Amino acid sequence: MKTLRLVFSRIGTYFSRNKTIFVLYIVGMIVCVITLIFLYGNLMSSKPRIYRNEFGCRNVEVYFRDPVTLTDDDIEELQDFYMDGKIQEIQLSAVLDKNGNDSFDFFTGDIYEGEGTQPAMCYIDGDSDIDPDDYIIVDSYLNNNNDMVVNPKPNIFSKDQLKQSVAAAPKDKNGSIRIQGEDFNIVENITSDDYVIPIEKYMSSNIRTCYLSIYTDGIWSKFAVTEYVNYLKAVFDDANYSYTIYDPLPFYGELEAQNLQNMGMLMVVFGCTMLSFMFLLKYLMDCVRYENGILMMVGAKRMHILLMNFLENIILTLFCIIVASLIHIGFYKVFFSKISIFENLKYYPEDYLIIAGLILAASIIIQIPFMIVYWKNNIKNIKEGGR
């Protein structure tokens, strides 16, 4: 306790001896921390629990080797799994001939060429060279939402349209489209090359599903993803479906590597910035060199004074982190959210704790060699009580 009281007293001396440099040091550190908080949210592509979770890491895809007619019970089973979160959306996709009839025998194989884990396209009737004009893809979304990242709300059809024979079509299509002998009026255009119809019409038309995409409400843990994939296998095995499942786990490794790279870059930038502020701290330490000399003359060991300098910097760094975090929290809605690169970017308590830990670690790594060099070069002058 005596050491801490002495440390706070010395910090007060820093301020009283040179207010300008002390304020410049504190303000500069706060600005650096706020900048790091901002960059952490916008550069860390899989930052814990933010809604901007990469949808590729929230997507489990199932390709059926033979088209299957899914029932309402099948769809309900797909959602009946709770561990790290919930199922946000399920997209059903069917491949129909150019007249809108479900007449193809569909086969899915691992035919992707190049990097990645997803199949480029599926074989139809065993022919990989089929003309794109000879088939159409019809999708349907269980919760009426085809934008899982930006707009997590129903956004395709209105409430009334969900019970009507309507469709959303590619940009250059209009009029109507015939599906399983029924005309569907095109009510809007979308950026996708697929057609989209309401889920109720999709199910009642007895269209066979060729593949489906299941989107989770956030990035699940690796364990939860593995458990869900095993759960899906049990569901489809019971139904005697022949299938291939592509889970998002390969993307996790890519994001982890990217995050390590981004974090390394952030810490290098912050470390270089902090190193420049260490010279301001050196100036403040020089201001109490006389007091250090007195302490050593009355018996204080150099290691004890070095420890006090170390604690001073830790306390000042913690103070800057707390103030910067409070400023970021207080002005997030009115300012920081407006300049964020991504929408719906949220910060949680653990984010600020992670940032605080990283900053403290960087501070310790930088100041230890700095303190050693500083004291080695100035020990004689300090002992003599030089100013």
Salt bridges, closest charged atoms under 4 A:
ASP102 OD1 - ARG208 NH2 3.13
GLU182 OE2 - LYS201 NZ 3.62
ASP183 OD1 - ARG178 NH1 2.89
GLU200 OE1 - LYS163 NZ 3.54
GLU256 OE2 - LYS222 NZ 3.43
ASP286 OD2 - LYS282 NZ 3.30
ASP286 OD1 - ARG289 NH2 2.72
GLU291 OE2 - ARG17 NH2 2.40
GLU312 OE2 - ARG10 NE 2.40
GLU350 OE2 - ARG49 NH1 2.90
ASP351 OD2 - LYS47 NZ 2.86
